Amino acid sequence: MWQAATTEEKLTKLRGLVDDLYRYALGDAVNAVIATLEAHQPTDESESQSKQAILAACRAHPNILNANCEVGHITGSGLVVDPVRKRVLLNFHVKLQKWLQFGGHAEYETEPWRVALRETQEESSLPDLQFYPVAATPVLLDVDAHPIPQRKHTPAHYHYDLRYLLITHQPELARASDESGEIRWLGFDEIHTLPLEPSMLRIIGKAERLIADYGG
């Protein structure tokens, strides 16, 4: 049967086998992401559309947690807030030329919140980051599906970003990484001084509301 199959039939069979391996290795982790997304309540139409796009991708691609999923993959990011001074830390992403929160791809993690924590620690140098609000499992703050342009040998694809709120009590230790051209603390009343995308304004607004009565 195998020898008689066409090249296309062989490739289809091999793709199916690889998908089965991903389902075996990562199926529980992907299902956990799906459950988290299903429980999340978007705050506007854009976020609602992102939620549905990420759910569809999770159900269609068993390797969605891996950057080798070429159509798009799950990323994790963290918005850092100084809850005492009521300000947010943003970084200027050199490759994308945008002011953003910190975040990136999974390396070995299967839980997006772990990706968000590691990436934010690496990119901000802050040693004391904690998820907020405090919960047994970090609470999802926001979701956003956004296109990433083609770059060198990497085709255009989507980042299906799961976003979390992180607080620090040592804001003076923040340092930019190689990927950040600049990092900047901004008070919640100053965020309109930067050209931020609507999804950034949305998550900063969520963070401001969450820590409005912070007393930690």
FENPE-V170611 format. One record per pair of residues at least 4 apart in sequence whose ideal C-beta (glycine too) atoms are under 6 Angstrom apart, sorted by the first residue. I is the first residue (numbers start at 1). J is the second residue. Records with the same first field share a line. If there is no record, write none. Layout:
I=J, J
This chain:
5=9, 10
19=62
22=26, 62, 63
23=27, 62
26=30, 65
29=110
30=58
33=58
34=58
36=140
37=51, 54, 55
40=140
42=47, 48, 51
43=47
50=143, 144, 145
51=143
53=145
54=143, 145, 160
57=61, 64, 72, 160
58=64
61=69
63=69
64=69, 73, 74
65=74, 106
67=73, 105
69=73
70=157
71=157
72=157, 158, 160
74=112, 160
75=103, 105, 159, 161
76=103, 112, 115, 116, 162
77=101, 103, 116, 161, 163
78=102, 116, 120, 164, 166
79=101, 165, 203, 207
80=89, 166
81=88, 167, 207, 211
82=87, 171
83=167, 211, 214
86=188
87=185, 186, 187
88=186, 204
89=174, 185
90=99, 184
91=102, 180, 183
92=99, 181, 182
93=98, 100
94=181
99=194, 196
102=119, 120, 123, 124
103=116, 119
104=119
106=115
109=114, 115
112=162
113=138, 164
115=119
116=164
119=123
120=124, 166
121=129
123=177
124=174
125=175
126=168, 173, 174
128=168, 169, 170
129=166, 168
130=167
131=138
132=165, 167
133=139
135=139
138=164
141=163, 164, 165, 206
142=163, 203
143=162
144=161, 199
145=158, 160
146=159
147=158
148=157, 159
149=156
150=155, 156
163=203
165=207
174=183
176=180, 183
186=190, 191
188=208
191=204
196=200, 201
